[in-house]
Amino acid sequence: MAGGGSALSLPLLIFLGFDAAVANGTNRVAILMEAAAGVASFKKNNHAHFSQSFKFALPTIPGAILGAIYATRIDDELFKTILAIVMILIVISLMLPKPHEAAAEKFSQGRKALVYPAMFMIGFYGGFVQAGVGFLLMAALLHLFGETLVRVNMHKVFIVMIFTIPALAVFILTDNVNWPAAIVLSAGAILGGWWAAHMSVHKGDHFIRAMLGVAMVLMAIKLFFD
């Protein structure tokens, strides 16, 4: 689920008592591990087009650095409110129909060029809050560049891996990573990914979306009124 994991783990860390910036930074370690595993999986299955992925990722790097710096300076209560709003928007996006591939011939070079400034803005968002960034990447790559869904998912994990590195560096340099929690969270992300895949096969994608949606609504309510 694009962005779903972060939308659960980030508020969970806040509920456990971590400051918003520490929760945000700690969460990045698991995100990096998960994205790197995804990149390795695409490489192993010969679904790699990383030269193009890197072109997409480059504009996200300065954006992610700026977003991460802002995340370390923003007031905790304001960040919680923003995160709650983001989670509600993600729940709404889960109820929308799945995206479809667009015909490549409809995309002019001028339109395709718009993907790069969009990547800078997505990078800022990813560096700032991360949760739901996968949805934004998918939208940009599908509707601005006209990539296929398989390539969109491949590009997505590569881009997240690339911009998470400098974003994580900002959180490390500002002492906003709790390493014991990060290690536990990374292990949990691996187990959670396996469980989600297992449940998706046996229960269907709608079941996973429903569970994720209910959990995020409850967490968003708690963030609003905590």
Secondary structure by P-SEA (a helix, b strand, c coil): ccccccccaaaaaaaacccaaaaaaaaaaaaaaaaaaaaaaaaaacccaaaaaaaaaccaaaaaaaaaaaaacccaaaaaaaaaaaaaaaaaaaaccccccccccccccccccaaaaaaaaaaaaaaccccaaaaaaaaaaaccccccaaaaaaaaaaaaaaaaaaaaaaaaaacccaaaaaaaaaaaaaaaaaaaaaaaaaccaaaaaaaaaaaaaaaaaaaacc
